[in-house]
Amino acid sequence: MVSWQSLTFNELTNHQLFDLLKLRVDVFVVEQNCPYPELDEKDRHPKTHHLMGFQDNKLVACARLLGEGVSYPSVSIGRVATSKAFRGKGAGRALMREAIDHCEALWPGCDIEIGAQEYLKGFYESFGFEATSTMYLEDDIPHIDMKRAGTATE
């Protein structure tokens, strides 16, 4: 069973920050063989929340939730990663569902934008995202921008 926690940069412990950055580097830099500046000022922006999924006290999934205007005009989700050992068991689905739910709790009725790796277009469409751009290369990896319309609040 995965337990979820969403914290701002200032709320992270040293160990949580280390585990979060290690997972992201393992996935995006090492596994995808893509040297790029993983650390940026968005991590510690006051409108940023770090969603972390723990199983047996080990970080197995994470995503970065960014408020309006930090990466896109709308709220956005980025740095979506699951540990290699946790994949193939619905981890990505659970992570995205939690990320969307947390965005809706933090910013009710918000539209959500993402820069998705193009091969995951169908995966994100299953959560209601629609492509808003043509393919572009980001760090030599094909990406597309996608957007999910916010749900009306009453």
C-alpha positions, 0 to 999 in steps of 0.5 A: 500500500502506498501512502502519499504526502504533498509538501512544499520545499520548506516542509521537506526533511533533508532525507525526503529531499535527498530521496526525491532528487535521487529518484528523479535523477535515477529516472530522468538522467540515468535511465533515460540517458539524458544529461540536463539541469534536473535542479531548477528554481521551480523546486523551491518556488512557494507555489510548488508542492512535491507529491511523494508516494512511500511504500514500506517507508521507501520513496517509490513515486513522485511528481511536482505540482506547480501553481499557476504561472510557475511553468505554464499559465495554468497549474501544472504537473511535472517531474512525474517519476516512479522507481523501476521496482514499482513499475508495471503494477499500476504505479503511474496510474496511481501517481497521476490520480493522486497528482490530479487530486492534489492539484484539485484540492490545492487549486480548486477548479484549475486547468492542469497543463503538462509537457508529456513525453510523446509516447505517453500521449494515450496514457495522459489522455486516459486522465482527460488531458488533450494535446495542445501542441505539436511534437517538440524536442526537449532534451532530445526527447519528443514531447507534446504539451497537454491540458486537462480542463478544470472541474467546476466547483459549486 
